[in-house]
Amino acid sequence: MFHDVWEGAVSADVAWVDATVARGNFRTWAKVTSHVYALSRRGRDVLVDRALMEQACARLGPYP
């Protein structure tokens, strides 16, 4: 939890991002965080939820 954007996120969803996409890689986490931050700033009161995380991860390219 290095960025405020993750403050309200559900821990199970964050674990999904790590297990599926980031796999503990700090650079990948930085990219995901950047995309989540950008997407969360598109509107007022945007919730950082699983759908937004999936949208951010999709910007990185295909993942298994």
MMTF fields as JSON, N, C-alpha, C and O atoms, coordinates in Angstrom:
{
  "mmtfVersion": "1.0.0",
  "mmtfProducer": "UNKNOWN",
  "numBonds": 255,
  "numAtoms": 256,
  "numGroups": 64,
  "numChains": 1,
  "numModels": 1,
  "chainsPerModel": [1],
  "groupsPerChain": [64],
  "chainIdList": ["A"],
  "bondAtomList": [4, 2, 8, 6, 12, 10, 16, 14, 20, 18, 24, 22, 28, 26, 32, 30, 36, 34, 40, 38, 44, 42, 48, 46, 52, 50, 56, 54, 60, 58, 64, 62, 68, 66, 72, 70, 76, 74, 80, 78, 84, 82, 88, 86, 92, 90, 96, 94, 100, 98, 104, 102, 108, 106, 112, 110, 116, 114, 120, 118, 124, 122, 128, 126, 132, 130, 136, 134, 140, 138, 144, 142, 148, 146, 152, 150, 156, 154, 160, 158, 164, 162, 168, 166, 172, 170, 176, 174, 180, 178, 184, 182, 188, 186, 192, 190, 196, 194, 200, 198, 204, 202, 208, 206, 212, 210, 216, 214, 220, 218, 224, 222, 228, 226, 232, 230, 236, 234, 240, 238, 244, 242, 248, 246, 252, 250],
  "bondOrderList": [1, 1, 1, 1, 1, 1, 1, 1, 1, 1, 1, 1, 1, 1, 1, 1, 1, 1, 1, 1, 1, 1, 1, 1, 1, 1, 1, 1, 1, 1, 1, 1, 1, 1, 1, 1, 1, 1, 1, 1, 1, 1, 1, 1, 1, 1, 1, 1, 1, 1, 1, 1, 1, 1, 1, 1, 1, 1, 1, 1, 1, 1, 1],
  "groupList": [{"groupName": "MET", "atomNameList": ["N", "CA", "C", "O"], "elementList": ["N", "C", "C", "O"], "formalChargeList": [0, 0, 0, 0], "bondAtomList": [1, 0, 2, 1, 3, 2], "bondOrderList": [1, 1, 2], "singleLetterCode": "M", "chemCompType": "L-PEPTIDE LINKING"}, {"groupName": "PHE", "atomNameList": ["N", "CA", "C", "O"], "elementList": ["N", "C", "C", "O"], "formalChargeList": [0, 0, 0, 0], "bondAtomList": [1, 0, 2, 1, 3, 2], "bondOrderList": [1, 1, 2], "singleLetterCode": "F", "chemCompType": "L-PEPTIDE LINKING"}, {"groupName": "HIS", "atomNameList": ["N", "CA", "C", "O"], "elementList": ["N", "C", "C", "O"], "formalChargeList": [0, 0, 0, 0], "bondAtomList": [1, 0, 2, 1, 3, 2], "bondOrderList": [1, 1, 2], "singleLetterCode": "H", "chemCompType": "L-PEPTIDE LINKING"}, {"groupName": "ASP", "atomNameList": ["N", "CA", "C", "O"], "elementList": ["N", "C", "C", "O"], "formalChargeList": [0, 0, 0, 0], "bondAtomList": [1, 0, 2, 1, 3, 2], "bondOrderList": [1, 1, 2], "singleLetterCode": "D", "chemCompType": "L-PEPTIDE LINKING"}, {"groupName": "VAL", "atomNameList": ["N", "CA", "C", "O"], "elementList": ["N", "C", "C", "O"], "formalChargeList": [0, 0, 0, 0], "bondAtomList": [1, 0, 2, 1, 3, 2], "bondOrderList": [1, 1, 2], "singleLetterCode": "V", "chemCompType": "L-PEPTIDE LINKING"}, {"groupName": "TRP", "atomNameList": ["N", "CA", "C", "O"], "elementList": ["N", "C", "C", "O"], "formalChargeList": [0, 0, 0, 0], "bondAtomList": [1, 0, 2, 1, 3, 2], "bondOrderList": [1, 1, 2], "singleLetterCode": "W", "chemCompType": "L-PEPTIDE LINKING"}, {"groupName": "GLU", "atomNameList": ["N", "CA", "C", "O"], "elementList": ["N", "C", "C", "O"], "formalChargeList": [0, 0, 0, 0], "bondAtomList": [1, 0, 2, 1, 3, 2], "bondOrderList": [1, 1, 2], "singleLetterCode": "E", "chemCompType": "L-PEPTIDE LINKING"}, {"groupName": "GLY", "atomNameList": ["N", "CA", "C", "O"], "elementList": ["N", "C", "C", "O"], "formalChargeList": [0, 0, 0, 0], "bondAtomList": [1, 0, 2, 1, 3, 2], "bondOrderList": [1, 1, 2], "singleLetterCode": "G", "chemCompType": "PEPTIDE LINKING"}, {"groupName": "ALA", "atomNameList": ["N", "CA", "C", "O"], "elementList": ["N", "C", "C", "O"], "formalChargeList": [0, 0, 0, 0], "bondAtomList": [1, 0, 2, 1, 3, 2], "bondOrderList": [1, 1, 2], "singleLetterCode": "A", "chemCompType": "L-PEPTIDE LINKING"}, {"groupName": "SER", "atomNameList": ["N", "CA", "C", "O"], "elementList": ["N", "C", "C", "O"], "formalChargeList": [0, 0, 0, 0], "bondAtomList": [1, 0, 2, 1, 3, 2], "bondOrderList": [1, 1, 2], "singleLetterCode": "S", "chemCompType": "L-PEPTIDE LINKING"}, {"groupName": "THR", "atomNameList": ["N", "CA", "C", "O"], "elementList": ["N", "C", "C", "O"], "formalChargeList": [0, 0, 0, 0], "bondAtomList": [1, 0, 2, 1, 3, 2], "bondOrderList": [1, 1, 2], "singleLetterCode": "T", "chemCompType": "L-PEPTIDE LINKING"}, {"groupName": "ARG", "atomNameList": ["N", "CA", "C", "O"], "elementList": ["N", "C", "C", "O"], "formalChargeList": [0, 0, 0, 0], "bondAtomList": [1, 0, 2, 1, 3, 2], "bondOrderList": [1, 1, 2], "singleLetterCode": "R", "chemCompType": "L-PEPTIDE LINKING"}, {"groupName": "ASN", "atomNameList": ["N", "CA", "C", "O"], "elementList": ["N", "C", "C", "O"], "formalChargeList": [0, 0, 0, 0], "bondAtomList": [1, 0, 2, 1, 3, 2], "bondOrderList": [1, 1, 2], "singleLetterCode": "N", "chemCompType": "L-PEPTIDE LINKING"}, {"groupName": "LYS", "atomNameList": ["N", "CA", "C", "O"], "elementList": ["N", "C", "C", "O"], "formalChargeList": [0, 0, 0, 0], "bondAtomList": [1, 0, 2, 1, 3, 2], "bondOrderList": [1, 1, 2], "singleLetterCode": "K", "chemCompType": "L-PEPTIDE LINKING"}, {"groupName": "TYR", "atomNameList": ["N", "CA", "C", "O"], "elementList": ["N", "C", "C", "O"], "formalChargeList": [0, 0, 0, 0], "bondAtomList": [1, 0, 2, 1, 3, 2], "bondOrderList": [1, 1, 2], "singleLetterCode": "Y", "chemCompType": "L-PEPTIDE LINKING"}, {"groupName": "LEU", "atomNameList": ["N", "CA", "C", "O"], "elementList": ["N", "C", "C", "O"], "formalChargeList": [0, 0, 0, 0], "bondAtomList": [1, 0, 2, 1, 3, 2], "bondOrderList": [1, 1, 2], "singleLetterCode": "L", "chemCompType": "L-PEPTIDE LINKING"}, {"groupName": "GLN", "atomNameList": ["N", "CA", "C", "O"], "elementList": ["N", "C", "C", "O"], "formalChargeList": [0, 0, 0, 0], "bondAtomList": [1, 0, 2, 1, 3, 2], "bondOrderList": [1, 1, 2], "singleLetterCode": "Q", "chemCompType": "L-PEPTIDE LINKING"}, {"groupName": "CYS", "atomNameList": ["N", "CA", "C", "O"], "elementList": ["N", "C", "C", "O"], "formalChargeList": [0, 0, 0, 0], "bondAtomList": [1, 0, 2, 1, 3, 2], "bondOrderList": [1, 1, 2], "singleLetterCode": "C", "chemCompType": "L-PEPTIDE LINKING"}, {"groupName": "PRO", "atomNameList": ["N", "CA", "C", "O"], "elementList": ["N", "C", "C", "O"], "formalChargeList": [0, 0, 0, 0], "bondAtomList": [1, 0, 2, 1, 3, 2], "bondOrderList": [1, 1, 2], "singleLetterCode": "P", "chemCompType": "L-PEPTIDE LINKING"}],
  "groupTypeList": [0, 1, 2, 3, 4, 5, 6, 7, 8, 4, 9, 8, 3, 4, 8, 5, 4, 3, 8, 10, 4, 8, 11, 7, 12, 1, 11, 10, 5, 8, 13, 4, 10, 9, 2, 4, 14, 8, 15, 9, 11, 11, 7, 11, 3, 4, 15, 4, 3, 11, 8, 15, 0, 6, 16, 8, 17, 8, 11, 15, 7, 18, 14, 18],
  "groupIdList": [1, 2, 3, 4, 5, 6, 7, 8, 9, 10, 11, 12, 13, 14, 15, 16, 17, 18, 19, 20, 21, 22, 23, 24, 25, 26, 27, 28, 29, 30, 31, 32, 33, 34, 35, 36, 37, 38, 39, 40, 41, 42, 43, 44, 45, 46, 47, 48, 49, 50, 51, 52, 53, 54, 55, 56, 57, 58, 59, 60, 61, 62, 63, 64],
  "secStructList": [7, 7, 1, 4, 4, 4, 6, 6, 1, 7, 2, 2, 2, 2, 2, 2, 2, 0, 0, 0, 0, 0, 6, 6, 7, 2, 2, 2, 2, 2, 2, 2, 2, 2, 2, 2, 2, 2, 2, 2, 6, 1, 1, 6, 6, 7, 7, 7, 7, 2, 2, 2, 2, 2, 2, 2, 2, 2, 6, 6, 7, 7, 7, 7],
  "xCoordList": [0.827, 0.0, 0.879, 0.96, 1.521, 2.439, 1.777, 2.414, 0.53, -0.146, -1.534, -2.176, -1.991, -3.301, -4.46, -5.523, -4.268, -5.347, -5.822, -6.962, -4.959, -5.302, -5.965, -6.373, -6.079, -6.567, -7.934, -8.117, -8.881, -10.222, -10.469, -11.587, -9.451, -9.62, -9.792, -9.229, -10.576, -10.797, -9.536, -8.999, -9.074, -7.811, -7.854, -6.83, -9.007, -9.12, -8.918, -8.34, -9.386, -9.203, -7.74, -7.212, -7.095, -5.669, -4.867, -3.921, -5.236, -4.568, -4.763, -3.854, -5.954, -6.207, -5.266, -4.705, -5.093, -4.174, -2.774, -2.096, -2.337, -0.993, -0.839, 0.151, -1.805, -1.717, -1.857, -1.221, -2.676, -2.979, -2.062, -1.679, -1.708, -0.992, 0.394, 1.393, 0.46, 1.711, 2.71, 3.913, 2.224, 3.067, 4.248, 5.362, 3.979, 5.007, 6.03, 6.952, 5.889, 6.85, 6.532, 5.448, 7.491, 7.252, 6.982, 6.128, 7.677, 7.45, 6.041, 5.392, 5.578, 4.221, 3.215, 2.223, 3.454, 2.574, 2.54, 1.484, 3.693, 3.739, 2.889, 2.185, 2.952, 2.14, 0.651, -0.16, 0.297, -1.104, -1.609, -2.713, -0.809, -1.186, -1.407, -2.366, -0.534, -0.665, -1.968, -2.663, -2.29, -3.527, -4.763, -5.754, -4.713, -5.838, -6.045, -7.175, -4.954, -5.037, -5.67, -6.569, -5.203, -5.736, -7.222, -8.005, -7.607, -9.013, -9.882, -11.026, -9.357, -10.147, -10.36, -11.259, -9.559, -9.676, -10.576, -10.732, -11.166, -12.018, -13.367, -14.006, -13.803, -15.112, -15.111, -14.114, -16.229, -16.35, -16.717, -17.532, -16.113, -16.428, -16.327, -17.182, -15.295, -15.088, -14.521, -13.532, -15.148, -14.738, -13.661, -13.807, -12.594, -11.551, -12.009, -11.755, -12.686, -13.225, -12.611, -11.73, -13.081, -12.529, -12.651, -11.727, -13.779, -13.983, -12.97, -12.424, -12.715, -11.739, -10.331, -9.533, -10.032, -8.718, -8.533, -7.453, -9.58, -9.495, -9.284, -8.531, -9.949, -9.782, -8.347, -7.758, -7.79, -6.404, -5.428, -4.472, -5.667, -4.774, -4.847, -3.852, -6.002, -6.165, -5.286, -4.898, -4.977, -4.11, -2.669, -1.897, -2.32, -0.964, -0.81, 0.306, -1.929, -1.88, -2.504, -3.01, -2.473, -3.118, -2.392, -1.17, -3.175, -2.625, -3.38, -4.553, -2.701, -3.34, -4.502, -5.126],
  "yCoordList": [-1.175, 0.0, 1.25, 1.964, 1.497, 2.615, 3.886, 4.939, 3.813, 4.979, 5.093, 4.085, 6.323, 6.573, 5.983, 5.715, 5.779, 5.265, 3.881, 3.495, 3.149, 1.811, 1.812, 0.756, 2.959, 3.047, 2.408, 1.704, 2.627, 2.074, 0.768, 0.253, 0.228, -0.989, -2.223, -2.307, -3.162, -4.419, -5.273, -5.437, -5.806, -6.552, -7.779, -8.145, -8.415, -9.571, -9.159, -9.916, -7.969, -7.471, -7.119, -7.372, -6.539, -6.217, -7.518, -7.594, -8.518, -9.824, -10.439, -11.08, -10.248, -10.753, -10.095, -10.769, -8.772, -8.053, -8.623, -8.845, -8.861, -9.376, -10.782, -11.085, -11.642, -13.03, -13.171, -14.037, -12.334, -12.473, -11.664, -12.126, -10.461, -9.546, -9.177, -9.398, -8.626, -8.051, -9.1, -8.959, -10.131, -11.223, -10.72, -11.232, -9.712, -9.189, -8.279, -7.818, -8.008, -7.173, -5.69, -5.214, -4.969, -3.582, -2.692, -1.808, -2.904, -2.092, -2.29, -1.332, -3.515, -3.78, -3.131, -2.568, -3.2, -2.528, -1.033, -0.411, -0.447, 0.992, 1.315, 2.324, 0.468, 0.682, 0.532, 1.348, -0.513, -0.72, 0.457, 0.953, 0.899, 2.034, 3.278, 4.017, 3.506, 4.666, 4.609, 5.616, 3.443, 3.285, 3.399, 4.015, 2.814, 2.926, 4.389, 4.875, 5.079, 6.501, 7.308, 8.115, 7.092, 7.828, 7.537, 8.454, 6.279, 5.91, 6.454, 6.844, 6.482, 6.952, 8.459, 8.97, 9.17, 10.623, 11.078, 12.277, 10.131, 10.477, 11.039, 11.738, 10.75, 11.236, 11.54, 11.339, 12.022, 12.321, 11.056, 10.254, 10.894, 9.785, 8.416, 7.556, 8.219, 6.926, 5.959, 6.259, 4.813, 3.805, 2.908, 2.422, 2.7, 1.781, 0.379, -0.098, -0.264, -1.595, -2.584, -2.235, -3.791, -4.863, -4.522, -4.779, -3.948, -3.606, -2.572, -2.684, -1.564, -0.54, -1.134, -0.792, -2.025, -2.683, -3.537, -3.551, -4.247, -5.058, -4.179, -4.535, -3.039, -2.102, -1.583, -1.468, -1.273, -0.796, -1.885, -1.613, -3.105, -4.211, -4.521, -4.931, -4.33, -4.583, -3.644, -3.979, -2.486, -1.545, -2.053, -1.573, -3.016, -3.576, -4.619, -4.994, -5.08, -6.124, -7.402, -7.426, -8.442, -9.694, -10.315, -10.235, -10.925, -11.658, -12.958, -13.049, -13.961, -15.293, -15.347, -16.397],
  "zCoordList": [0.0, 0.0, 0.0, 0.999, -1.106, -1.212, -1.71, -1.74, -2.096, -2.652, -2.04, -1.742, -1.856, -1.258, -2.053, -1.492, -3.346, -4.186, -3.712, -3.969, -3.03, -2.564, -1.194, -0.71, -0.569, 0.805, 1.03, 2.024, 0.155, 0.34, -0.382, -0.363, -1.014, -1.812, -0.919, 0.172, -1.411, -0.703, -0.831, -1.926, 0.282, 0.28, -0.631, -1.208, -0.772, -1.67, -3.123, -3.903, -3.497, -4.866, -5.119, -6.202, -4.124, -4.25, -4.371, -5.155, -3.609, -3.698, -5.076, -5.602, -5.673, -7.025, -8.03, -8.893, -7.916, -8.812, -8.677, -9.68, -7.458, -7.254, -7.801, -8.468, -7.527, -7.971, -9.479, -10.08, -10.096, -11.509, -12.41, -13.485, -11.981, -12.871, -12.344, -13.028, -11.158, -10.66, -10.188, -10.41, -9.551, -9.057, -8.218, -8.318, -7.395, -6.5, -7.14, -6.466, -8.432, -9.143, -8.892, -9.23, -8.296, -7.919, -9.136, -9.067, -10.227, -11.433, -11.979, -12.4, -11.972, -12.442, -11.512, -11.974, -10.204, -9.249, -9.492, -9.39, -9.816, -10.103, -11.332, -11.353, -12.345, -13.55, -13.255, -13.693, -12.511, -12.151, -11.322, -11.549, -10.37, -9.535, -10.379, -10.162, -11.327, -12.217, -13.011, -13.145, -13.531, -14.31, -13.416, -13.808, -12.224, -11.291, -10.917, -10.877, -10.648, -10.29, -11.423, -11.186, -12.648, -13.797, -14.0, -14.246, -13.9, -14.081, -12.954, -13.187, -11.751, -10.615, -10.654, -9.986, -11.415, -11.502, -12.645, -12.873, -13.359, -14.508, -14.105, -14.892, -12.911, -12.479, -10.999, -10.305, -10.532, -9.109, -8.348, -8.803, -7.205, -6.304, -6.979, -6.772, -7.776, -8.421, -7.385, -6.716, -7.263, -6.303, -6.918, -8.04, -6.174, -6.63, -6.246, -5.14, -7.18, -6.949, -7.938, -8.725, -7.883, -8.722, -10.211, -10.984, -10.612, -12.027, -12.492, -13.59, -11.661, -12.033, -12.075, -12.947, -11.128, -11.123, -12.371, -12.962, -12.774, -13.99, -15.22, -16.126, -15.243, -16.353, -16.394, -17.469, -15.241, -15.171, -15.604, -16.331, -15.161, -15.522, -17.013, -17.611, -17.608, -19.043, -19.868, -20.987, -19.325, -20.029, -20.139, -20.969, -19.304, -19.331, -20.432, -20.793, -20.958, -21.971, -21.439, -20.317, -22.219, -21.798, -20.597, -20.473, -19.733, -18.614, -18.481, -18.841, -17.961, -17.896, -16.947, -16.795]
}
